[in-house]
Amino acid sequence: MIGRTTGFPDRLVDHRLLRESIVDAALRTHGPATTLALVPAVYSDVPEERHEMARHSLWAHLRKLAAEGRAVADDVDDADAVWRTAG
């Protein structure tokens, strides 16, 4: 973890960064893949009935990785796009 544990905002940022690293690793392991295919690997700690909501969060992570040049999809605005690692 990043090491900031002084308050809720810091813990939230730490959690998001940890989840981002899980997204990146899952994409490398399971990609090219859709968000639907990646959700079980990325959100294995989340009950299946919440996977649709988690899918939207995953898509946000992937779009951030795309903005940073770390992930690509034919259309980052398409929730059903196929994602892969960049390069």
PDB file of N, CA, C and O in Angstrom:
ATOM      1  N   MET A   1       0.817  -1.187   0.000  1.00  0.00           N
ATOM      2  CA  MET A   1       0.000   0.000   0.000  1.00  0.00           C
ATOM      3  C   MET A   1       0.859   1.247   0.000  1.00  0.00           C
ATOM      4  O   MET A   1       2.063   1.199   0.251  1.00  0.00           O
ATOM      5  N   ILE A   2       0.232   2.331  -0.279  1.00  0.00           N
ATOM      6  CA  ILE A   2       0.931   3.602  -0.378  1.00  0.00           C
ATOM      7  C   ILE A   2       1.445   4.058   0.988  1.00  0.00           C
ATOM      8  O   ILE A   2       2.516   4.659   1.072  1.00  0.00           O
ATOM      9  N   GLY A   3       0.703   3.782   2.048  1.00  0.00           N
ATOM     10  CA  GLY A   3       1.194   4.123   3.367  1.00  0.00           C
ATOM     11  C   GLY A   3       0.461   5.269   4.042  1.00  0.00           C
ATOM     12  O   GLY A   3       0.789   5.616   5.177  1.00  0.00           O
ATOM     13  N   ARG A   4      -0.509   5.858   3.388  1.00  0.00           N
ATOM     14  CA  ARG A   4      -1.285   6.933   4.017  1.00  0.00           C
ATOM     15  C   ARG A   4      -2.461   6.298   4.732  1.00  0.00           C
ATOM     16  O   ARG A   4      -3.378   5.792   4.085  1.00  0.00           O
ATOM     17  N   THR A   5      -2.452   6.317   6.030  1.00  0.00           N
ATOM     18  CA  THR A   5      -3.545   5.702   6.793  1.00  0.00           C
ATOM     19  C   THR A   5      -4.056   6.638   7.868  1.00  0.00           C
ATOM     20  O   THR A   5      -4.485   6.184   8.929  1.00  0.00           O
ATOM     21  N   THR A   6      -4.019   7.916   7.620  1.00  0.00           N
ATOM     22  CA  THR A   6      -4.387   8.877   8.650  1.00  0.00           C
ATOM     23  C   THR A   6      -5.879   9.137   8.725  1.00  0.00           C
ATOM     24  O   THR A   6      -6.361   9.584   9.766  1.00  0.00           O
ATOM     25  N   GLY A   7      -6.624   8.877   7.673  1.00  0.00           N
ATOM     26  CA  GLY A   7      -8.049   9.151   7.715  1.00  0.00           C
ATOM     27  C   GLY A   7      -8.781   8.493   6.569  1.00  0.00           C
ATOM     28  O   GLY A   7      -8.183   7.874   5.688  1.00  0.00           O
ATOM     29  N   PHE A   8     -10.093   8.644   6.604  1.00  0.00           N
ATOM     30  CA  PHE A   8     -10.932   8.006   5.590  1.00  0.00           C
ATOM     31  C   PHE A   8     -10.541   8.380   4.162  1.00  0.00           C
ATOM     32  O   PHE A   8     -10.404   7.480   3.333  1.00  0.00           O
ATOM     33  N   PRO A   9     -10.355   9.648   3.830  1.00  0.00           N
ATOM     34  CA  PRO A   9      -9.988   9.960   2.433  1.00  0.00           C
ATOM     35  C   PRO A   9      -8.709   9.251   1.990  1.00  0.00           C
ATOM     36  O   PRO A   9      -8.615   8.780   0.856  1.00  0.00           O
ATOM     37  N   ASP A  10      -7.737   9.179   2.876  1.00  0.00           N
ATOM     38  CA  ASP A  10      -6.489   8.503   2.531  1.00  0.00           C
ATOM     39  C   ASP A  10      -6.707   7.005   2.338  1.00  0.00           C
ATOM     40  O   ASP A  10      -6.148   6.407   1.419  1.00  0.00           O
ATOM     41  N   ARG A  11      -7.513   6.403   3.199  1.00  0.00           N
ATOM     42  CA  ARG A  11      -7.801   4.966   3.065  1.00  0.00           C
ATOM     43  C   ARG A  11      -8.569   4.694   1.773  1.00  0.00           C
ATOM     44  O   ARG A  11      -8.351   3.669   1.127  1.00  0.00           O
ATOM     45  N   LEU A  12      -9.459   5.598   1.399  1.00  0.00           N
ATOM     46  CA  LEU A  12     -10.213   5.444   0.157  1.00  0.00           C
ATOM     47  C   LEU A  12      -9.277   5.507  -1.048  1.00  0.00           C
ATOM     48  O   LEU A  12      -9.388   4.692  -1.964  1.00  0.00           O
ATOM     49  N   VAL A  13      -8.371   6.457  -1.050  1.00  0.00           N
ATOM     50  CA  VAL A  13      -7.392   6.560  -2.137  1.00  0.00           C
ATOM     51  C   VAL A  13      -6.532   5.307  -2.181  1.00  0.00           C
ATOM     52  O   VAL A  13      -6.292   4.758  -3.256  1.00  0.00           O
ATOM     53  N   ASP A  14      -6.068   4.849  -1.028  1.00  0.00           N
ATOM     54  CA  ASP A  14      -5.258   3.630  -0.969  1.00  0.00           C
ATOM     55  C   ASP A  14      -6.025   2.439  -1.547  1.00  0.00           C
ATOM     56  O   ASP A  14      -5.473   1.636  -2.299  1.00  0.00           O
ATOM     57  N   HIS A  15      -7.304   2.338  -1.183  1.00  0.00           N
ATOM     58  CA  HIS A  15      -8.134   1.241  -1.688  1.00  0.00           C
ATOM     59  C   HIS A  15      -8.266   1.315  -3.202  1.00  0.00           C
ATOM     60  O   HIS A  15      -8.152   0.297  -3.885  1.00  0.00           O
ATOM     61  N   ARG A  16      -8.504   2.508  -3.734  1.00  0.00           N
ATOM     62  CA  ARG A  16      -8.649   2.674  -5.184  1.00  0.00           C
ATOM     63  C   ARG A  16      -7.344   2.330  -5.906  1.00  0.00           C
ATOM     64  O   ARG A  16      -7.375   1.709  -6.968  1.00  0.00           O
ATOM     65  N   LEU A  17      -6.218   2.719  -5.354  1.00  0.00           N
ATOM     66  CA  LEU A  17      -4.932   2.398  -5.975  1.00  0.00           C
ATOM     67  C   LEU A  17      -4.647   0.902  -5.925  1.00  0.00           C
ATOM     68  O   LEU A  17      -4.092   0.342  -6.870  1.00  0.00           O
ATOM     69  N   LEU A  18      -5.025   0.258  -4.829  1.00  0.00           N
ATOM     70  CA  LEU A  18      -4.870  -1.185  -4.735  1.00  0.00           C
ATOM     71  C   LEU A  18      -5.745  -1.875  -5.780  1.00  0.00           C
ATOM     72  O   LEU A  18      -5.295  -2.790  -6.470  1.00  0.00           O
ATOM     73  N   ARG A  19      -6.995  -1.430  -5.890  1.00  0.00           N
ATOM     74  CA  ARG A  19      -7.905  -2.031  -6.865  1.00  0.00           C
ATOM     75  C   ARG A  19      -7.381  -1.800  -8.284  1.00  0.00           C
ATOM     76  O   ARG A  19      -7.480  -2.682  -9.137  1.00  0.00           O
ATOM     77  N   GLU A  20      -6.825  -0.615  -8.530  1.00  0.00           N
ATOM     78  CA  GLU A  20      -6.246  -0.325  -9.847  1.00  0.00           C
ATOM     79  C   GLU A  20      -5.122  -1.305 -10.177  1.00  0.00           C
ATOM     80  O   GLU A  20      -5.011  -1.755 -11.317  1.00  0.00           O
ATOM     81  N   SER A  21      -4.303  -1.631  -9.212  1.00  0.00           N
ATOM     82  CA  SER A  21      -3.218  -2.581  -9.467  1.00  0.00           C
ATOM     83  C   SER A  21      -3.782  -3.974  -9.741  1.00  0.00           C
ATOM     84  O   SER A  21      -3.204  -4.728 -10.524  1.00  0.00           O
ATOM     85  N   ILE A  22      -4.901  -4.323  -9.109  1.00  0.00           N
ATOM     86  CA  ILE A  22      -5.564  -5.599  -9.367  1.00  0.00           C
ATOM     87  C   ILE A  22      -6.144  -5.609 -10.781  1.00  0.00           C
ATOM     88  O   ILE A  22      -6.060  -6.618 -11.481  1.00  0.00           O
ATOM     89  N   VAL A  23      -6.731  -4.488 -11.200  1.00  0.00           N
ATOM     90  CA  VAL A  23      -7.261  -4.358 -12.566  1.00  0.00           C
ATOM     91  C   VAL A  23      -6.137  -4.549 -13.576  1.00  0.00           C
ATOM     92  O   VAL A  23      -6.284  -5.301 -14.541  1.00  0.00           O
ATOM     93  N   ASP A  24      -5.033  -3.880 -13.358  1.00  0.00           N
ATOM     94  CA  ASP A  24      -3.898  -3.971 -14.268  1.00  0.00           C
ATOM     95  C   ASP A  24      -3.387  -5.411 -14.363  1.00  0.00           C
ATOM     96  O   ASP A  24      -3.120  -5.903 -15.459  1.00  0.00           O
ATOM     97  N   ALA A  25      -3.253  -6.082 -13.228  1.00  0.00           N
ATOM     98  CA  ALA A  25      -2.779  -7.473 -13.214  1.00  0.00           C
ATOM     99  C   ALA A  25      -3.779  -8.403 -13.892  1.00  0.00           C
ATOM    100  O   ALA A  25      -3.382  -9.303 -14.632  1.00  0.00           O
ATOM    101  N   ALA A  26      -5.068  -8.196 -13.649  1.00  0.00           N
ATOM    102  CA  ALA A  26      -6.098  -9.039 -14.270  1.00  0.00           C
ATOM    103  C   ALA A  26      -6.103  -8.857 -15.780  1.00  0.00           C
ATOM    104  O   ALA A  26      -6.268  -9.825 -16.522  1.00  0.00           O
ATOM    105  N   LEU A  27      -5.926  -7.639 -16.234  1.00  0.00           N
ATOM    106  CA  LEU A  27      -5.898  -7.380 -17.670  1.00  0.00           C
ATOM    107  C   LEU A  27      -4.700  -8.072 -18.305  1.00  0.00           C
ATOM    108  O   LEU A  27      -4.812  -8.620 -19.402  1.00  0.00           O
ATOM    109  N   ARG A  28      -3.573  -8.054 -17.639  1.00  0.00           N
ATOM    110  CA  ARG A  28      -2.376  -8.735 -18.158  1.00  0.00           C
ATOM    111  C   ARG A  28      -2.568 -10.257 -18.187  1.00  0.00           C
ATOM    112  O   ARG A  28      -2.088 -10.932 -19.098  1.00  0.00           O
ATOM    113  N   THR A  29      -3.260 -10.780 -17.201  1.00  0.00           N
ATOM    114  CA  THR A  29      -3.466 -12.224 -17.094  1.00  0.00           C
ATOM    115  C   THR A  29      -4.600 -12.723 -17.987  1.00  0.00           C
ATOM    116  O   THR A  29      -4.466 -13.762 -18.634  1.00  0.00           O
ATOM    117  N   HIS A  30      -5.714 -11.995 -18.028  1.00  0.00           N
ATOM    118  CA  HIS A  30      -6.928 -12.468 -18.691  1.00  0.00           C
ATOM    119  C   HIS A  30      -7.255 -11.747 -19.996  1.00  0.00           C
ATOM    120  O   HIS A  30      -8.183 -12.145 -20.701  1.00  0.00           O
ATOM    121  N   GLY A  31      -6.514 -10.698 -20.326  1.00  0.00           N
ATOM    122  CA  GLY A  31      -6.834  -9.901 -21.506  1.00  0.00           C
ATOM    123  C   GLY A  31      -6.345 -10.547 -22.766  1.00  0.00           C
ATOM    124  O   GLY A  31      -5.563 -11.495 -22.702  1.00  0.00           O
ATOM    125  N   PRO A  32      -6.768 -10.076 -23.901  1.00  0.00           N
ATOM    126  CA  PRO A  32      -7.839  -9.095 -24.086  1.00  0.00           C
ATOM    127  C   PRO A  32      -9.174  -9.638 -23.565  1.00  0.00           C
ATOM    128  O   PRO A  32      -9.494 -10.816 -23.723  1.00  0.00           O
ATOM    129  N   ALA A  33      -9.932  -8.747 -22.945  1.00  0.00           N
ATOM    130  CA  ALA A  33     -11.181  -9.167 -22.321  1.00  0.00           C
ATOM    131  C   ALA A  33     -12.128  -7.988 -22.156  1.00  0.00           C
ATOM    132  O   ALA A  33     -11.714  -6.829 -22.150  1.00  0.00           O
ATOM    133  N   THR A  34     -13.386  -8.309 -22.025  1.00  0.00           N
ATOM    134  CA  THR A  34     -14.403  -7.307 -21.732  1.00  0.00           C
ATOM    135  C   THR A  34     -14.451  -7.078 -20.223  1.00  0.00           C
ATOM    136  O   THR A  34     -13.884  -7.851 -19.450  1.00  0.00           O
ATOM    137  N   THR A  35     -15.125  -6.020 -19.819  1.00  0.00           N
ATOM    138  CA  THR A  35     -15.310  -5.773 -18.387  1.00  0.00           C
ATOM    139  C   THR A  35     -16.073  -6.926 -17.757  1.00  0.00           C
ATOM    140  O   THR A  35     -15.776  -7.333 -16.634  1.00  0.00           O
ATOM    141  N   LEU A  36     -17.053  -7.452 -18.476  1.00  0.00           N
ATOM    142  CA  LEU A  36     -17.842  -8.566 -17.957  1.00  0.00           C
ATOM    143  C   LEU A  36     -16.956  -9.772 -17.649  1.00  0.00           C
ATOM    144  O   LEU A  36     -17.152 -10.450 -16.641  1.00  0.00           O
ATOM    145  N   ALA A  37     -15.994 -10.034 -18.510  1.00  0.00           N
ATOM    146  CA  ALA A  37     -15.091 -11.167 -18.298  1.00  0.00           C
ATOM    147  C   ALA A  37     -14.088 -10.905 -17.179  1.00  0.00           C
ATOM    148  O   ALA A  37     -13.646 -11.841 -16.512  1.00  0.00           O
ATOM    149  N   LEU A  38     -13.727  -9.647 -16.970  1.00  0.00           N
ATOM    150  CA  LEU A  38     -12.719  -9.304 -15.958  1.00  0.00           C
ATOM    151  C   LEU A  38     -13.282  -9.168 -14.544  1.00  0.00           C
ATOM    152  O   LEU A  38     -12.543  -9.318 -13.571  1.00  0.00           O
ATOM    153  N   VAL A  39     -14.566  -8.888 -14.420  1.00  0.00           N
ATOM    154  CA  VAL A  39     -15.152  -8.628 -13.096  1.00  0.00           C
ATOM    155  C   VAL A  39     -14.862  -9.744 -12.090  1.00  0.00           C
ATOM    156  O   VAL A  39     -14.434  -9.435 -10.978  1.00  0.00           O
ATOM    157  N   PRO A  40     -15.071 -11.019 -12.415  1.00  0.00           N
ATOM    158  CA  PRO A  40     -14.815 -12.049 -11.391  1.00  0.00           C
ATOM    159  C   PRO A  40     -13.373 -12.065 -10.874  1.00  0.00           C
ATOM    160  O   PRO A  40     -13.144 -12.364  -9.702  1.00  0.00           O
ATOM    161  N   ALA A  41     -12.413 -11.752 -11.725  1.00  0.00           N
ATOM    162  CA  ALA A  41     -11.010 -11.736 -11.299  1.00  0.00           C
ATOM    163  C   ALA A  41     -10.693 -10.501 -10.467  1.00  0.00           C
ATOM    164  O   ALA A  41      -9.957 -10.577  -9.484  1.00  0.00           O
ATOM    165  N   VAL A  42     -11.249  -9.374 -10.862  1.00  0.00           N
ATOM    166  CA  VAL A  42     -10.937  -8.111 -10.184  1.00  0.00           C
ATOM    167  C   VAL A  42     -11.725  -7.963  -8.882  1.00  0.00           C
ATOM    168  O   VAL A  42     -11.209  -7.432  -7.899  1.00  0.00           O
ATOM    169  N   TYR A  43     -12.957  -8.428  -8.878  1.00  0.00           N
ATOM    170  CA  TYR A  43     -13.834  -8.253  -7.722  1.00  0.00           C
ATOM    171  C   TYR A  43     -14.202  -9.596  -7.086  1.00  0.00           C
ATOM    172  O   TYR A  43     -15.365  -9.838  -6.762  1.00  0.00           O
ATOM    173  N   SER A  44     -13.216 -10.453  -6.911  1.00  0.00           N
ATOM    174  CA  SER A  44     -13.464 -11.752  -6.292  1.00  0.00           C
ATOM    175  C   SER A  44     -13.914 -11.610  -4.841  1.00  0.00           C
ATOM    176  O   SER A  44     -14.486 -12.541  -4.274  1.00  0.00           O
ATOM    177  N   ASP A  45     -13.658 -10.456  -4.242  1.00  0.00           N
ATOM    178  CA  ASP A  45     -14.043 -10.199  -2.856  1.00  0.00           C
ATOM    179  C   ASP A  45     -15.431  -9.579  -2.732  1.00  0.00           C
ATOM    180  O   ASP A  45     -15.878  -9.259  -1.630  1.00  0.00           O
ATOM    181  N   VAL A  46     -16.114  -9.410  -3.867  1.00  0.00           N
ATOM    182  CA  VAL A  46     -17.429  -8.772  -3.894  1.00  0.00           C
ATOM    183  C   VAL A  46     -18.474  -9.829  -4.247  1.00  0.00           C
ATOM    184  O   VAL A  46     -18.266 -10.610  -5.176  1.00  0.00           O
ATOM    185  N   PRO A  47     -19.594  -9.866  -3.523  1.00  0.00           N
ATOM    186  CA  PRO A  47     -20.638 -10.839  -3.852  1.00  0.00           C
ATOM    187  C   PRO A  47     -21.105 -10.696  -5.304  1.00  0.00           C
ATOM    188  O   PRO A  47     -21.174  -9.591  -5.842  1.00  0.00           O
ATOM    189  N   GLU A  48     -21.419 -11.815  -5.915  1.00  0.00           N
ATOM    190  CA  GLU A  48     -21.789 -11.839  -7.333  1.00  0.00           C
ATOM    191  C   GLU A  48     -22.971 -10.930  -7.644  1.00  0.00           C
ATOM    192  O   GLU A  48     -23.033 -10.359  -8.733  1.00  0.00           O
ATOM    193  N   GLU A  49     -23.903 -10.783  -6.719  1.00  0.00           N
ATOM    194  CA  GLU A  49     -25.058  -9.921  -6.980  1.00  0.00           C
ATOM    195  C   GLU A  49     -24.675  -8.447  -7.109  1.00  0.00           C
ATOM    196  O   GLU A  49     -25.490  -7.633  -7.544  1.00  0.00           O
ATOM    197  N   ARG A  50     -23.454  -8.100  -6.739  1.00  0.00           N
ATOM    198  CA  ARG A  50     -22.975  -6.725  -6.882  1.00  0.00           C
ATOM    199  C   ARG A  50     -22.003  -6.555  -8.054  1.00  0.00           C
ATOM    200  O   ARG A  50     -21.430  -5.481  -8.236  1.00  0.00           O
ATOM    201  N   HIS A  51     -21.822  -7.597  -8.834  1.00  0.00           N
ATOM    202  CA  HIS A  51     -20.860  -7.543  -9.934  1.00  0.00           C
ATOM    203  C   HIS A  51     -21.251  -6.552 -11.027  1.00  0.00           C
ATOM    204  O   HIS A  51     -20.369  -5.983 -11.670  1.00  0.00           O
ATOM    205  N   GLU A  52     -22.533  -6.331 -11.254  1.00  0.00           N
ATOM    206  CA  GLU A  52     -22.923  -5.345 -12.276  1.00  0.00           C
ATOM    207  C   GLU A  52     -22.478  -3.947 -11.846  1.00  0.00           C
ATOM    208  O   GLU A  52     -21.973  -3.182 -12.668  1.00  0.00           O
ATOM    209  N   MET A  53     -22.657  -3.610 -10.583  1.00  0.00           N
ATOM    210  CA  MET A  53     -22.183  -2.322 -10.084  1.00  0.00           C
ATOM    211  C   MET A  53     -20.654  -2.276 -10.133  1.00  0.00           C
ATOM    212  O   MET A  53     -20.074  -1.254 -10.501  1.00  0.00           O
ATOM    213  N   ALA A  54     -20.013  -3.367  -9.767  1.00  0.00           N
ATOM    214  CA  ALA A  54     -18.551  -3.434  -9.796  1.00  0.00           C
ATOM    215  C   ALA A  54     -18.031  -3.275 -11.223  1.00  0.00           C
ATOM    216  O   ALA A  54     -16.953  -2.719 -11.437  1.00  0.00           O
ATOM    217  N   ARG A  55     -18.790  -3.758 -12.184  1.00  0.00           N
ATOM    218  CA  ARG A  55     -18.393  -3.645 -13.597  1.00  0.00           C
ATOM    219  C   ARG A  55     -18.230  -2.182 -13.999  1.00  0.00           C
ATOM    220  O   ARG A  55     -17.323  -1.847 -14.760  1.00  0.00           O
ATOM    221  N   HIS A  56     -19.094  -1.318 -13.500  1.00  0.00           N
ATOM    222  CA  HIS A  56     -18.988   0.117 -13.811  1.00  0.00           C
ATOM    223  C   HIS A  56     -17.734   0.721 -13.184  1.00  0.00           C
ATOM    224  O   HIS A  56     -17.074   1.563 -13.792  1.00  0.00           O
ATOM    225  N   SER A  57     -17.415   0.293 -11.982  1.00  0.00           N
ATOM    226  CA  SER A  57     -16.191   0.752 -11.336  1.00  0.00           C
ATOM    227  C   SER A  57     -14.966   0.250 -12.098  1.00  0.00           C
ATOM    228  O   SER A  57     -13.996   0.986 -12.281  1.00  0.00           O
ATOM    229  N   LEU A  58     -15.016  -0.999 -12.536  1.00  0.00           N
ATOM    230  CA  LEU A  58     -13.937  -1.569 -13.334  1.00  0.00           C
ATOM    231  C   LEU A  58     -13.739  -0.775 -14.616  1.00  0.00           C
ATOM    232  O   LEU A  58     -12.608  -0.481 -15.002  1.00  0.00           O
ATOM    233  N   TRP A  59     -14.827  -0.434 -15.268  1.00  0.00           N
ATOM    234  CA  TRP A  59     -14.760   0.356 -16.502  1.00  0.00           C
ATOM    235  C   TRP A  59     -14.083   1.696 -16.233  1.00  0.00           C
ATOM    236  O   TRP A  59     -13.278   2.156 -17.042  1.00  0.00           O
ATOM    237  N   ALA A  60     -14.403   2.326 -15.102  1.00  0.00           N
ATOM    238  CA  ALA A  60     -13.758   3.594 -14.738  1.00  0.00           C
ATOM    239  C   ALA A  60     -12.252   3.396 -14.548  1.00  0.00           C
ATOM    240  O   ALA A  60     -11.454   4.222 -14.991  1.00  0.00           O
ATOM    241  N   HIS A  61     -11.871   2.313 -13.897  1.00  0.00           N
ATOM    242  CA  HIS A  61     -10.443   2.015 -13.732  1.00  0.00           C
ATOM    243  C   HIS A  61      -9.765   1.840 -15.092  1.00  0.00           C
ATOM    244  O   HIS A  61      -8.681   2.374 -15.327  1.00  0.00           O
ATOM    245  N   LEU A  62     -10.408   1.092 -15.976  1.00  0.00           N
ATOM    246  CA  LEU A  62      -9.829   0.853 -17.298  1.00  0.00           C
ATOM    247  C   LEU A  62      -9.697   2.145 -18.091  1.00  0.00           C
ATOM    248  O   LEU A  62      -8.707   2.343 -18.795  1.00  0.00           O
ATOM    249  N   ARG A  63     -10.677   3.016 -17.984  1.00  0.00           N
ATOM    250  CA  ARG A  63     -10.605   4.295 -18.689  1.00  0.00           C
ATOM    251  C   ARG A  63      -9.469   5.152 -18.139  1.00  0.00           C
ATOM    252  O   ARG A  63      -8.809   5.864 -18.897  1.00  0.00           O
ATOM    253  N   LYS A  64      -9.235   5.091 -16.837  1.00  0.00           N
ATOM    254  CA  LYS A  64      -8.102   5.810 -16.249  1.00  0.00           C
ATOM    255  C   LYS A  64      -6.790   5.234 -16.770  1.00  0.00           C
ATOM    256  O   LYS A  64      -5.884   5.980 -17.140  1.00  0.00           O
ATOM    257  N   LEU A  65      -6.690   3.901 -16.800  1.00  0.00           N
ATOM    258  CA  LEU A  65      -5.485   3.274 -17.330  1.00  0.00           C
ATOM    259  C   LEU A  65      -5.283   3.648 -18.797  1.00  0.00           C
ATOM    260  O   LEU A  65      -4.149   3.837 -19.238  1.00  0.00           O
ATOM    261  N   ALA A  66      -6.366   3.754 -19.549  1.00  0.00           N
ATOM    262  CA  ALA A  66      -6.266   4.163 -20.957  1.00  0.00           C
ATOM    263  C   ALA A  66      -5.766   5.599 -21.062  1.00  0.00           C
ATOM    264  O   ALA A  66      -4.931   5.900 -21.915  1.00  0.00           O
ATOM    265  N   ALA A  67      -6.258   6.473 -20.221  1.00  0.00           N
ATOM    266  CA  ALA A  67      -5.817   7.877 -20.241  1.00  0.00           C
ATOM    267  C   ALA A  67      -4.332   7.991 -19.915  1.00  0.00           C
ATOM    268  O   ALA A  67      -3.661   8.924 -20.357  1.00  0.00           O
ATOM    269  N   GLU A  68      -3.830   7.043 -19.145  1.00  0.00           N
ATOM    270  CA  GLU A  68      -2.410   7.014 -18.780  1.00  0.00           C
ATOM    271  C   GLU A  68      -1.569   6.233 -19.789  1.00  0.00           C
ATOM    272  O   GLU A  68      -0.351   6.132 -19.636  1.00  0.00           O
ATOM    273  N   GLY A  69      -2.219   5.678 -20.825  1.00  0.00           N
ATOM    274  CA  GLY A  69      -1.501   4.917 -21.835  1.00  0.00           C
ATOM    275  C   GLY A  69      -1.149   3.502 -21.412  1.00  0.00           C
ATOM    276  O   GLY A  69      -0.255   2.890 -21.996  1.00  0.00           O
ATOM    277  N   ARG A  70      -1.841   2.965 -20.398  1.00  0.00           N
ATOM    278  CA  ARG A  70      -1.529   1.635 -19.875  1.00  0.00           C
ATOM    279  C   ARG A  70      -2.503   0.562 -20.342  1.00  0.00           C
ATOM    280  O   ARG A  70      -2.228  -0.629 -20.192  1.00  0.00           O
ATOM    281  N   ALA A  71      -3.639   0.969 -20.907  1.00  0.00           N
ATOM    282  CA  ALA A  71      -4.637   0.031 -21.420  1.00  0.00           C
ATOM    283  C   ALA A  71      -5.254   0.637 -22.667  1.00  0.00           C
ATOM    284  O   ALA A  71      -5.254   1.856 -22.837  1.00  0.00           O
ATOM    285  N   VAL A  72      -5.777  -0.211 -23.537  1.00  0.00           N
ATOM    286  CA  VAL A  72      -6.415   0.268 -24.770  1.00  0.00           C
ATOM    287  C   VAL A  72      -7.675  -0.538 -25.056  1.00  0.00           C
ATOM    288  O   VAL A  72      -7.808  -1.697 -24.663  1.00  0.00           O
ATOM    289  N   ALA A  73      -8.586   0.117 -25.753  1.00  0.00           N
ATOM    290  CA  ALA A  73      -9.799  -0.511 -26.271  1.00  0.00           C
ATOM    291  C   ALA A  73     -10.145   0.230 -27.552  1.00  0.00           C
ATOM    292  O   ALA A  73      -9.755   1.383 -27.733  1.00  0.00           O
ATOM    293  N   ASP A  74     -10.875  -0.429 -28.435  1.00  0.00           N
ATOM    294  CA  ASP A  74     -11.271   0.233 -29.673  1.00  0.00           C
ATOM    295  C   ASP A  74     -12.115   1.472 -29.393  1.00  0.00           C
ATOM    296  O   ASP A  74     -12.019   2.470 -30.106  1.00  0.00           O
ATOM    297  N   ASP A  75     -12.942   1.402 -28.352  1.00  0.00           N
ATOM    298  CA  ASP A  75     -13.789   2.543 -27.972  1.00  0.00           C
ATOM    299  C   ASP A  75     -13.894   2.568 -26.455  1.00  0.00           C
ATOM    300  O   ASP A  75     -14.666   1.809 -25.868  1.00  0.00           O
ATOM    301  N   VAL A  76     -13.126   3.432 -25.826  1.00  0.00           N
ATOM    302  CA  VAL A  76     -13.121   3.485 -24.357  1.00  0.00           C
ATOM    303  C   VAL A  76     -14.468   3.919 -23.788  1.00  0.00           C
ATOM    304  O   VAL A  76     -14.729   3.726 -22.600  1.00  0.00           O
ATOM    305  N   ASP A  77     -15.328   4.506 -24.626  1.00  0.00           N
ATOM    306  CA  ASP A  77     -16.651   4.931 -24.182  1.00  0.00           C
ATOM    307  C   ASP A  77     -17.700   3.827 -24.307  1.00  0.00           C
ATOM    308  O   ASP A  77     -18.864   4.038 -23.966  1.00  0.00           O
ATOM    309  N   ASP A  78     -17.301   2.663 -24.789  1.00  0.00           N
ATOM    310  CA  ASP A  78     -18.199   1.523 -24.935  1.00  0.00           C
ATOM    311  C   ASP A  78     -17.983   0.575 -23.750  1.00  0.00           C
ATOM    312  O   ASP A  78     -16.910  -0.010 -23.601  1.00  0.00           O
ATOM    313  N   ALA A  79     -18.998   0.433 -22.924  1.00  0.00           N
ATOM    314  CA  ALA A  79     -18.883  -0.412 -21.740  1.00  0.00           C
ATOM    315  C   ALA A  79     -18.640  -1.878 -22.088  1.00  0.00           C
ATOM    316  O   ALA A  79     -18.180  -2.648 -21.244  1.00  0.00           O
ATOM    317  N   ASP A  80     -18.945  -2.268 -23.321  1.00  0.00           N
ATOM    318  CA  ASP A  80     -18.762  -3.644 -23.747  1.00  0.00           C
ATOM    319  C   ASP A  80     -17.520  -3.858 -24.599  1.00  0.00           C
ATOM    320  O   ASP A  80     -17.356  -4.914 -25.210  1.00  0.00           O
ATOM    321  N   ALA A  81     -16.653  -2.865 -24.642  1.00  0.00           N
ATOM    322  CA  ALA A  81     -15.440  -2.956 -25.454  1.00  0.00           C
ATOM    323  C   ALA A  81     -14.511  -4.052 -24.939  1.00  0.00           C
ATOM    324  O   ALA A  81     -14.592  -4.468 -23.784  1.00  0.00           O
ATOM    325  N   VAL A  82     -13.634  -4.504 -25.821  1.00  0.00           N
ATOM    326  CA  VAL A  82     -12.591  -5.453 -25.441  1.00  0.00           C
ATOM    327  C   VAL A  82     -11.356  -4.644 -25.072  1.00  0.00           C
ATOM    328  O   VAL A  82     -10.898  -3.807 -25.850  1.00  0.00           O
ATOM    329  N   TRP A  83     -10.827  -4.893 -23.899  1.00  0.00           N
ATOM    330  CA  TRP A  83      -9.674  -4.176 -23.369  1.00  0.00           C
ATOM    331  C   TRP A  83      -8.436  -5.048 -23.417  1.00  0.00           C
ATOM    332  O   TRP A  83      -8.514  -6.272 -23.311  1.00  0.00           O
ATOM    333  N   ARG A  84      -7.291  -4.398 -23.579  1.00  0.00           N
ATOM    334  CA  ARG A  84      -5.991  -5.095 -23.556  1.00  0.00           C
ATOM    335  C   ARG A  84      -4.952  -4.135 -23.000  1.00  0.00           C
ATOM    336  O   ARG A  84      -5.168  -2.924 -22.942  1.00  0.00           O
ATOM    337  N   THR A  85      -3.840  -4.688 -22.599  1.00  0.00           N
ATOM    338  CA  THR A  85      -2.763  -3.833 -22.112  1.00  0.00           C
ATOM    339  C   THR A  85      -2.162  -3.076 -23.281  1.00  0.00           C
ATOM    340  O   THR A  85      -2.167  -3.561 -24.413  1.00  0.00           O
ATOM    341  N   ALA A  86      -1.660  -1.926 -23.016  1.00  0.00           N
ATOM    342  CA  ALA A  86      -1.027  -1.106 -24.065  1.00  0.00           C
ATOM    343  C   ALA A  86       0.389  -1.605 -24.315  1.00  0.00           C
ATOM    344  O   ALA A  86       1.087  -2.056 -23.407  1.00  0.00           O
ATOM    345  N   GLY A  87       0.781  -1.510 -25.562  1.00  0.00           N
ATOM    346  CA  GLY A  87       2.166  -1.839 -25.938  1.00  0.00           C
ATOM    347  C   GLY A  87       2.421  -3.228 -26.057  1.00  0.00           C
ATOM    348  O   GLY A  87       3.544  -3.626 -26.367  1.00  0.00           O
TER     349      GLY A  87
END
